[in-house]
Amino acid sequence: AQGGHYIKKIEISQASEHLALMVRQQQLPLSKLLQFRYGIDQAILCVAIKEATQAECLKLSEMADHLLALCQTDTPDMAAISAVDRDINLCLVEMTKNPFYEWVMRTIQISFGSYDHVLYEDPQARREVGINWRHTADALMEGDIQKAMQWFGHWYVLLERHLLERYGEEALNAAGEQGTPNVGRAPLAGDFMAPGVCQP
């Protein structure tokens, strides 16, 4: 303490929660938030595929198998699916060995996670996402960055499609109240596909 002032160490999780709340209060267009998320995810994937150990890739692969099994059941446990999906994303960011990515990812999970359920609620999309993570994990194991990016980008194409189906383009383009989809222009598949990467 200096001059009677105390500096309190803030837990990373607490800081992420505050930042996520600030993001939600801004009522930014969801298309902009999704574009930011995809850009961060691309950066994380590029670093992770370079820095990850074989043991870490194996761990992610096992998580992907678990998620796929959960997604293929006739009576899905949505809470379990959500938990595994979150763990996969956090496992991926831990592979980067860079705390800055982890802080951002935790904020993203808090801010945007509520929209991911749109995919998991649909039986066909749920299976597609499970398969998509399985292929992404395989690409990481092989160190194939282009293939990993391809499958990663496909997840965003699926999300965009189901957001449009759920809310409609008019709703996606309308400014909503706090807590409602407030997305500006609906994100297009082209916004989320890296140059030279085609949808599988």
FENDAHU-V788374 format. One record per run of one state. SS is the DSSP state (helix for helix, strand for strand, loop for the rest). FROM is the first residue (numbers start at 0). TO is the last residue. Records with the same first field share a line. If there is no record, write none. Layout:
BEGIN
SS = FROM-TO ; FROM-TO
END
This chain:
BEGIN
loop = 0-0 ; 2-3 ; 5-10 ; 25-28 ; 51-52 ; 71-76 ; 94-97 ; 120-121 ; 142-143 ; 173-187 ; 192-199
strand = 1-1 ; 4-4
helix = 11-24 ; 29-50 ; 53-70 ; 77-93 ; 98-119 ; 122-141 ; 144-172 ; 188-191
END
